């Protein structure tokens, strides 16, 4: 008597794509809510619990994911610095260094500033203000400012190594000039207080860099 073969059970492949997409959407929504609350109530006046309630997640989830308020702000700053589009703004900035004409390099940096500054400058300004009372916020602000100074140093070295800096301008000088021009205070003074357009701010920054450095 022939034995009847049992049907082979096929293992279903688990597709995590939809779950990952939901997680990304929830993460983005949580960061949006956090940014709104920080702007409305300040760093000290915003609690993790209030963000969690508005986002529909538990406070424990936020602490696990971000480590608290400082971690949320770090994530917001990371998102702002990435700019718009699939390629991170810092990668696009680095790629500009290979251009032969230094004016093309600096004009490209100016365009990137018009993309990133409106996103990152407000965050840095209220983070610095929060740092007057909160040690975690102060430490994060110093870290981000040091990172910006380092990037400007790399940009200055690129111009110097290519022979583009005019006589008398050192790499240190170039670094400090670009650090000043990209400061959140500069953006705030011209765009928020003097009501310059983003295009006007971007063009002025590039023209000032060209006149000061090349």
Secondary structure, DSSP 8 states (H G I E B T S, - for coil): ----------------HHHHHHHHHHHHHHHHHHHHHHHHHTTTT--HHHHHHHHTS-HHHHHHHH-SHHHHHHHHHHHHHH-SSSS-HHHHHHHHTT-SSHHHHHHHHHHHHHHHHHHHHHHHHHHHHHTTT-HHHHHHHHHHHHHHHHHHHHHHHHHHHTT-S-TT--HHHHHHHHHHHTSHHHHIIIIIIS---HHHHHHHHHHHHHHHH-
